[in-house]
Amino acid sequence: MCLRFLRIIAALGMLFPTAIAQQPPLKVCADPENLPFSNRRQQGFENRLAELVALGLNRKLEYRWARHTGRGFVRNILNEGECDLLLSVPQGFRPVLTTSPYYRSGYVFVTPAGREVRSFDDDALRRMKIGVQVVEEEYAPPAIALGRRGLIGNMVGYEAIGKDSGNIVRAVANGELDVAIVWGPLAGYYAHRYGKQLRITPAPPLDAPGLPLSFAISMGVRKSDVKLREEIEQVLSQKQDQIEKILDRYGVPRFESEGAVQANR
């Protein structure tokens, strides 16, 4: 019986790697130079999340490096099969099939430690130089809120994506800006470098009427990949504690709901 048992174990040992090898790789779309999200050296929190998902699916991880801009990105990259998974898309993003959100974040005010801004209606903003993010020559949503209040002349634009995306936080630390309004994950990551020199304060999650400034973030797959979405959903549910630890490690501020903020800095 022992000999027979050993033969069965040996056979299973030969078959198991073959079964794994037959699993297609998980091809993830990722930006090659966009910390704290991802880069080619795989140092971003999206890289950590990609590893977690691939491990949970028992699939080899591969990257398709591309800047996630332009209206044709989903059509030309994801839908053409060059990758299978987008790691950060707003929940319900129509061009793709989205998972349940794995975190919610929003825009924050970044100020020197001795100053605090909590509202777009703060009168002090009228006397401040205000940094705002720019994506493909268009201002990010907080600029609309500032424009509604006649503060366009106070705004200074900074790149929101790429190797220079941290400059907006650095400008506050260096005194070039009085305040910056920055997407939370980027703000938390770069502000950490300045310790107690900077303060992060959540902006309102909504600027009425109808301007959302916080977003539930999901993963996205092709609309035809229902099975893959279900498998990823299961991994996200099982690994939520590990996801939270990754987000904490990178200083990502989270909004627990549309109107509440989890302070983790």
N, C-alpha and C positions, 0 to 999 in steps of 0.2 A: 504493500500500500504506500509505503514511503516513496518508492521509486515512481509509482504512478502519480503521486501527489507532486513530486518534483517536476515531472514531465509537464503536468498541467500548469504549474507556476511558470515554467520556462516558456511554454506556449503563450501564456498571457503576457509575459514580459516582452515577447516578440511582437504580439499583436497590438499592445497598447500604444507604443510609439508610432506605429503605422497609422492608427486611428487619429492620433493627434496631428500627424503630418498631413492627413487628408483635410483637416480643417483649413479653410482659406485664411490668410492673414487678415487682421483687422487694420484696414487702411484709414488712417486718421488725417484729416486736413488740419494743418497747423501753420501758424505764421512763423517764418524762420528767424525773426528778430523783433520780438514784441513782448519783452518782460513787463510785468510779472506773469504773463499768460503762457508764452511758449517761446522757445528759440531752438536753433539747430543743436545746441549743446544740451538740450533737454533739461533746462534749469527752471522752467516755469511751473506754476501750479496746474496748468492744463496738461503738461507733460506727466505730472504725477497722477492726474486723474485718468489719462489715457492708459498708463501702465496698470492702474487698478482695474479698469474695465476689461482690458485685454486679458489680464490674469483671471478675472472672474468668468470670462467667456472661454478660457482655455485656448486662446488663439495668439499667434505671434503678432506683435505690434509692428506696423510699418507706418511711416509718415509720408504724406504728400505735402511738401512745403509750398505754401502760396500765401500771398497777402490777401486777407479776406475783405476785399473792397470791390466795388463795382457791382452793378445790378446783374451782370451775367455770371457771377461767381457760381451760384448754385447750378445754373443750367450748364455751364461749360466745364465745371470741375466735378461736383458731386453727382449730378445726374448722368454724366458721361462715364461714371464708374472709376474715375481716377482716385477717389477716396470713398469711404463708406460712412464716415461719422464726422460731424461738426460738434465740437465740445462745448461751445457757449453760444446759444441762440436764445432770443426771448421766447418765453412760452407762447405757443400758438403761432409762431412765425410761419406764415402761410406757404412759402415755397417748399417747406420740408415737413416731415412727420416728427413731432417733438415728443420727448419723454416728459414725465412729471418733472417739475423744477427741482433742482438739488440745492439751490440757494437763491436768495433774493438780496439784491444790493441796490444802491442808488448813488446819487451825487452827494458830495460832501463839501463843506467849506473848509479850506486849509488856510490857517492864519498863524502868525507868530503866537507863541504860548501866552503872551500877555493880552491878547485880543481875542474876542469871540464874536462870530456872526452866526445867527440862527435863522434869519429870515431874509427874503429878497426885499422886504419892506423896511429893513433896517436903514434909518436915515444916514448912518455913518457911511454906507456904500457910496453915497453921492460925492464923498470926499476921498474915495479910494481908487487906486489903480487895481483893476480886477482881471485876473487871468481866467480865460475860458479856453476850452479845447476845440480844435478844428479837425474835421475829418473830410478829406477830399475837398478842401476849400469851402466847406460848409461848417458853420458853427454848431456845436453840440446843443442839446435842448436848453440848458440853463441860460444860454444867450438870448433865447426867446423871452424868458422870464425877465431878464434884465432889460431887454428892449421895450417890453410893455411898460416899464417904469422910467423910460427915458434915459437909460444908463449906457447907451451904445458908445458914447464918447469915452466912457471909463474903461472899456474893454480892450484887452490885449490878447491876441490869439496865439495859441501854442499847439504844436502837433500832438495829436492824441494817440498815434500809433507809431511804432518803430523805435529806433535806438535813441531818439531825442524826446520820447514821450515823458520822461521824468523831469525835463527842464522846467515844466510849469511848477512843480513842487520845489525844485531847487531855487527858482526865482523868488518864492516866498521866503525861504530860509536865508537867501542872500540880501533881502530887502528891496529887490527889484519890483516886487508886487506887494500890495497890502493884504490881498486875499486872492485865493484861487478857488474856482468851483470845478471839482475834478470827479471823474467816475471813481467810485469807492475803492475797487480793487487796486487800481493804479495808485491812488492817493495813499492807501494804507501801506503798500509795499515801499514806496519811495520815502514817505514821511518817517518810517521806522529808522531810516539811516540818520535822522537828525535828532533822535531821542526826544527829550522834553522841550526841545527848541520850537517844535511846531504843535499845533492843536488841530484835531480833526473833529468837526461838528456836522452831524447829518443835516443836509438841506431838507426842506419839506418834501415828502414823497410825491406831492401833486401840487402844481400851480394852477389854480382855477382861472378860467374854465378849461378843463380838458388837456392839460399838459402834464403827462406823467414824467416823474423824475426818479422813480424806482421801478425795477423790473425783475420779474421772476425769470431765472436763467435755467435753461434746459439743455439737453443734448438733442441733436437733430440727425435724422437719416433720410434717405430717399423715401418718397411717399409710398413706393412699392415695397419697402423693406419692413413690413409689419412685424414679421417674426424677429428680426434683429432688434427692432424697437422694444418688443416684449422681453427679449433676453437682457437688454441693457437696463430696462426698468427693474428687473429682478436683481441685477448686480447693484444698482444704485440703492435699492431698498436694503439689501443685505450689508452694504458697505457704508451706510450713512455716517456712522461714527468715525470711520477712517477719513471720509470726505471732509467732515467738520474739522478734524485735526489738520488736514492739509490746508484748508482755508485759513485756519487760525495761524498756522506757521507762516503764511504769506501775508498776514495782517489784513485779510479781506473783511471789511465791515459788512454786516448782514442786517437786513431789515426782516424781522420775524414775520411781519405782515405788511400790508400796504401802508399802514399808519404807525408801525412800531419799529424800533431800531434795537438791534443787539449790539451793545457796546463791547467790543473785544480788544480795544486798544487803550 
